[in-house]
Amino acid sequence: MVVDTACARTVAGHGWGKKIAEFYKQEFDYVIQYVSDREPFRFGPGPVIYSNAALLLPIAWGGQFFMVRISLV
């Protein structure tokens, strides 16, 4: 996973969200939480795309634990 700290929000595709949820279930027996979400995103000169869900991804970084909210498009 690449964390882009220059962005105000984090976004991924639904396919990636499904794969990471399966990975967390298989490797850690952890069920990823999904929440409702509606955030606008624009990729290059393309149209605005709105997310319709977000997942809450627990991560450990430098001995600290965080929950990262990732909007799904």
C-alpha positions as CSV (number, residue, x, y, z in Angstrom):
1,M,0.0,0.0,0.0
2,V,1.2,3.5,-0.8
3,V,0.2,6.2,1.6
4,D,0.0,9.6,-0.1
5,T,0.3,12.1,2.8
6,A,-0.1,15.1,0.5
7,C,-3.8,14.4,-0.1
8,A,-6.5,15.3,2.3
9,R,-8.4,12.0,1.6
10,T,-7.5,8.4,0.7
11,V,-9.3,6.6,-2.1
12,A,-9.2,3.2,-3.7
13,G,-11.3,1.1,-6.1
14,H,-13.9,-1.4,-4.9
15,G,-11.8,-4.3,-6.3
16,W,-8.9,-3.3,-4.1
17,G,-11.2,-2.8,-1.1
18,K,-12.5,-6.4,-1.5
19,K,-9.0,-7.8,-1.8
20,I,-7.7,-6.0,1.3
21,A,-10.7,-7.1,3.2
22,E,-10.1,-10.7,2.2
23,F,-6.4,-10.4,3.1
24,Y,-7.2,-9.1,6.6
25,K,-9.7,-11.9,7.2
26,Q,-7.4,-14.6,6.0
27,E,-4.2,-13.3,7.6
28,F,-5.5,-11.7,10.9
29,D,-9.1,-13.1,11.2
30,Y,-10.2,-9.5,11.2
31,V,-13.4,-8.3,9.5
32,I,-13.0,-4.9,7.9
33,Q,-15.7,-2.3,8.7
34,Y,-17.5,-0.5,5.9
35,V,-19.2,2.8,6.5
36,S,-21.4,5.0,4.2
37,D,-19.4,7.7,2.4
38,R,-19.9,10.3,-0.3
39,E,-16.8,12.2,-1.2
40,P,-15.9,13.8,-4.5
41,F,-12.7,12.7,-6.4
42,R,-11.3,13.8,-9.7
43,F,-8.5,11.9,-11.4
44,G,-6.6,14.1,-13.9
45,P,-8.9,16.0,-16.3
46,G,-11.7,13.4,-15.9
47,P,-15.2,14.0,-14.4
48,V,-15.9,14.1,-10.6
49,I,-16.6,10.6,-9.2
50,Y,-18.3,10.2,-5.9
51,S,-17.4,7.5,-3.4
52,N,-20.3,5.4,-2.1
53,A,-18.6,3.6,0.8
54,A,-15.5,3.7,2.8
55,L,-13.6,1.1,4.7
56,L,-11.8,1.5,8.0
57,L,-8.4,-0.1,7.8
58,P,-6.4,-0.7,11.0
59,I,-2.6,-0.3,10.5
60,A,0.4,-0.2,12.7
61,W,3.2,2.3,11.9
62,G,6.2,2.9,14.1
63,G,4.7,1.0,17.0
64,Q,1.5,3.1,16.9
65,F,-1.9,1.9,15.8
66,F,-4.1,3.9,13.5
67,M,-7.4,3.5,11.7
68,V,-7.3,4.7,8.1
69,R,-10.5,5.7,6.4
70,I,-10.4,4.8,2.7
71,S,-13.1,6.0,0.4
72,L,-14.1,3.5,-2.3
73,V,-15.0,4.5,-5.9
